[in-house]
Amino acid sequence: MDSTLDLLTLACVPGLGPRASCALAARGPLAGVLARPGEHADLLGAPALDALRSGSARRRAEAEVRRAAAIGVRIVGRDEADYPAWLQRVYAVPPVLWVRGALVPAEGERAVAVVGSRAATALGLAFARALARDLAAAGVTVVSGLARGIDTAAHLGALDARGRTVAVLGSGLDRLYPPENAALGRAIVGDGAVVSEFPLGTSPWKGNFPRRNRVIAGWARATVVVEAGARSGALSTARAALDEGREVMAVPGHPSQPAAEGTNALLRDGAALVRGAGDVLAELGLAPRGTAPEAPADGVLAALVRGVPAGVDEIQARSGLALPTLVARLAELELADAVVRLPGALFVRR
């Protein structure tokens, strides 16, 4: 068993990624590898060798431990008992995680990643929030990336149900991104966790997010993509899930909508179709723990006269539902082919 400080030292070596870290650890006890870095020059570039030979990587690791403790952050090594079990199974295991909140090692069996576009539509946001709420109410941990758009909606949905959610960052925990989600991050820590594989002080560089997406996919048993354009970053999470042999699911969208190009392509290529939490639970063979809130199907359908179009404001006035609940339910009914959306944000009952 390698010590967390040895694993943290690897994480503090410049230019050394998770794959090389795993390869080094496979060569024997890590303490011996770190003591003789010259024997492993095939995996270590010149900056990495210098950092290990000079001791600067070890000194940085020791300073990182002190800095993390001072701001209430834990550093958890992959050998520790509370390191997420499903993340330990990925090809390139992060050597350490920086954590705020509580880890539940065995939750991967009942963890689902919900991801999607940062520039999401109102319909997509409402659907993601309702989906995450119902999954969390059924005892599923909702994993996402705290990004704007669908990720934010997924975390909020889990919190609506007082369920557990995990946010994985592409920056250091002291550089939470986007900054407007700071309050959401604090709320998540109450019953879940905010985590990163990047040291404190790491900025949210673009190149960090594919690694972040790999952790999201590796944490969960399945990844659900709610909205994604043809070049959406959410598709890299789906690819990471496929690479690790995890389930990939997608919410269908109208072919004319750019936000549906990526999700519809996933469905074409074999992803499971998601119309709601029930589809996810059924696909994974999971029985609900608790009761998910019932969607107000009768109220919405009763507010629509068959064959007569109505706007959202009119439907809301008739049904008495809050706007987010109404929009989410209209999305569910549209996917179930019970209502048709017309140009001009009008809906008609079939």
N, C-alpha and C positions, 0 to 999 in steps of 0.2 A: 504494500500500500504506500503510495507516494504522499508526502505531506502537502497540505494546502499551500504552505509557503513555497515549496519547490514548484508546485503547479503555477502559483502566482508569479514566480520568477520567470517561468516560460512565457506567461502572458505579458510580461514586461520587457521581453526581448524584442528589439525593433525588427520589424519585417518578418517575424515568425508567426505564421498563421496556425489555425487549429489543426490542419492536416499534418504539418511538419511537427507540431507538438505531439500529436498522437504517435507519429512515427518514431520520435525520440523516446517517448515513454515505453514504446514496445521493445526497446533495445535493452531493457533492464531497469533496476531501481533508479529512479530519476536523480537521486542524490549523487550517484556515481557518474551518471551522464553529465550532470552539471559540473562536477568536479574535474572532468576530463573532456572539455568541449572540443579540443582539437581532434579527437578520435571520431568526431561526427561532423566533420567539415562538409561532407556531401549533403547534409541537410541544413547547414548553417552558413549563411553568407558572411562576408567580412564584418559588417556592422554587428551581426549577432554574436560572432566569435569574440569581437572586442568587448561587447557588453558583458559576456560571461567571464572572460578572462580577467577583465578589470574589476569585476564585482559590481559594476554599476547597475546591472539588472537586479541583483540581490538587494542592493541598497534601495532601489526604487520600489521593490516589492515590500520591503520592511516599512518604508515610508507610506506606501499605499495602505497597509494594514492600519497604521496609526491615523491616517487621514480619514479612512472609512469609519473607524470606530468613533472619531470625533463628531461625525455627522449622522450617526445612527444607521450606517450601512454595513451589512454583513458580507463577507467574502466566503463563498461556499465552493470547495473543491469537488471535483467529480468523484472522488473516492468517499466523500462524506455521505452519511446515511440519508440526509434529506435532499440530496441532489436529485432532480427529477428523473425517475427511472426510464421513461420513454426517451428522454433526451440523451441518456447514456447509450442508447442503441444506435444513434446516428453515425454516419461514416466518419465525420470529423467532429468529435465531441469537444465543446468548449472546455478548456482545462479548469476554468473557474467562472463563477457567476457573481456579479455584484447584485445584492438583493435588498430591497425594502419590503417588509411584509413577511408573510409566512409561506414556506414551501410545503407542498404535499406530495411526497415522492411518488405515490402510486396513482395519482390522479389522471395520468395519461390515458388510462382505459376509458375514462369518462371526461375527456377533454376534447374540445372541438375548436379549431381556429376559425374565426369569422373575419374575413378581410375583403377589401374592395377599394374602389377609386377614392382618391382624395377629393376630386371634383364631382361628388356624387349628386344625383338628382334628389329632389324632395321625396319622391316615391321610394327610391333606393334607401335613403336614410331611415325612413319610417319602417320599411320592411326589415332592414338589418336590426333595428332596435327591437322590434317585435319578435324577430327570430331569436335574438340573443336572450331576451327576457324569458321566452318560453323554454329555451334550452336550459337556462340557469334555474328556472323554477322546477325543471325535471331533474335537477341534480347534476347537471353538466357544467364543467368549468369552461368558460369562454375565454379563449386566448386571442389576442390581437396586438396591434403595434402602436396604439395611442396616437396614430396619425390623424390628421384632419379627415373628415368625411366618414366613410363606412366604419373605420376602426373606432372612431369616437362613438358612433351610434351603437356599435356592438358592446363596448364597455358600459355605456349608459344603460342599455337594455338589461345587462346582467345585474347592474346595481338596482335597477327598478324592481327586480325580483328578489333583492337582497341575497343574491347568489354570489358565487366566487368568480372572479375574473383576473387574468394575468396579462400585464402589459409588458411587451418586450421592446426595448429601446435600441435605436441605432446610434446612441451617444452615451456618454457617461451619465450616471444617475444624477450628478450635480449639474448636468446640462440638458435637462428635460426638454424635449422638443416634440411638438411645437409649444412655445412658452405659454400660450393661452390655455393649455391643458394642464397647467400646474395644479389647479384645484381638483380636476378629475383624477390626476395621479395620486393626490393625497386621499381621495375617497376610495380609490382602488386598494390602497395599502391597508385600509381598515379591515377588509375581509378577504383580501387577495394578495397580490404581489406585483411590484414593478421591478423588472430585472434587466440586466445588460451583461454582455460578455466583454464590454469595453471598459478600460480603466477610467477612474474619475478624471474629469477635465477633458475627455474626448468630445470634440465637437461633432455635430450631426453631418459628417461628410457624406456625399453621395455614395461613395464606395462602401460605406458601412452597411447600407440597407440590404444588399443581397445576403450578407452574413446574418443580419437581424431576421430576415425572412426565413432563413434556414432554421434558426432557433424556434421561431413561431411554428413552422411546420413540424419540426422534430418534437416539440413539446406535446403535440396533440395527436389523437388517433385519426382525425380527419380534418381536412381544410374545406371550408365552404366559401366560395367566391360569390359575393352578392352583386356587385357591379364592377366591370373592368373594361376599359377600352382596349383597343388592339395592342397597345404598348404599355398597358398599366403595370406598375410594379407588383400588383397583387398576383399577376400571372407567374412571377418568379417564385412566390410562395407556393403556388400550385405545382410548379415544376419541382421545387424542393421536396414537396410532399410525395410526388410520384417517384422521385429518386430514392426516397427512403421507404418505398413500398406502402405508403399511407393512402387512405381513401381521399379522393378529390370529388367535390360536389359543386354544383353551380346553380344559381337562380336564373331562369330564362328571362329574356327581355325581347321587346319588339325588334324585328330585324332592322327597322329604320333608325333605331336609337344608337348613336355612337357608344354610349355607355354599356351597351349589351354586346358589342362585337367580341370582346374577350370571353365573356361567360358563354355566349352561344357557341363559340369555337370549342370551348372545353366540353360542352354537351355533345357537340358533333363528334368529338374525339373519344367519347365514352364516359365522361363524368356523369355521376348520378344527378338527376334533376331534383331540385329542392323547391317545394311550394310552401313549406313551413317546417316547424320543429318536428312534427310527426314524421316527415320524410327522413330527416336526419336520424332520428332515434330508430326508425324501422330499418334503415340501411345498415346501421351499426349493431342492430340487435340489442339495443339498450331499453330496459324497462324504466319508465319515469320514476324518480324518487320525489314524491310529492305531486301536487297537481298544478299543472300550468294553467294560467288564467284563460277562461274561455273567451274566444273572440266573439264580438257582438254581431254575429252573422245576421240574425233576424232583424235587428235594428237598422242595419244598412240596407238590406234587401227590401225591408218594408218601406223605406224612404224613397225607393225607386219604383216608378210605374213602368211595367214592361213595355218596351218599345218607345218610351218617351225620355229623351236626353235630359239630364240635370247637371248643374255645376256643383262643385265641391261646397260652396257656401250654402246652396239650397239644400243639399243632402245633409250638411251639418245642422242646419236649422230644423230639419224634419226629425233627424235621429237623436239630437241632443248630445252627440258624442264629442269629446275633445278632438281637436284637429289632428294631432299625431296619431291617435287611435283610429280615427276615421280613415286617414290616408293609408295607414298600414293595412286596414281591413279591405279597403278598395283594391290595394295591390294583391292581396290574397284572393279576392273574388275574381280579379282579372286573370290571375294565373290559373284559377280553377275554371275559367271560361263561363263564370256565372254572370259577369258584367263585361261590357265592351267599352274601352276608352276611345272617345272620338276626338277629332281636332278641337282645339279651344278648351281643353281640360273639362270636357263633358263626359258623362258616363251614362250608359243605358243598360237596363237589365235585360237579359236574354229571355 
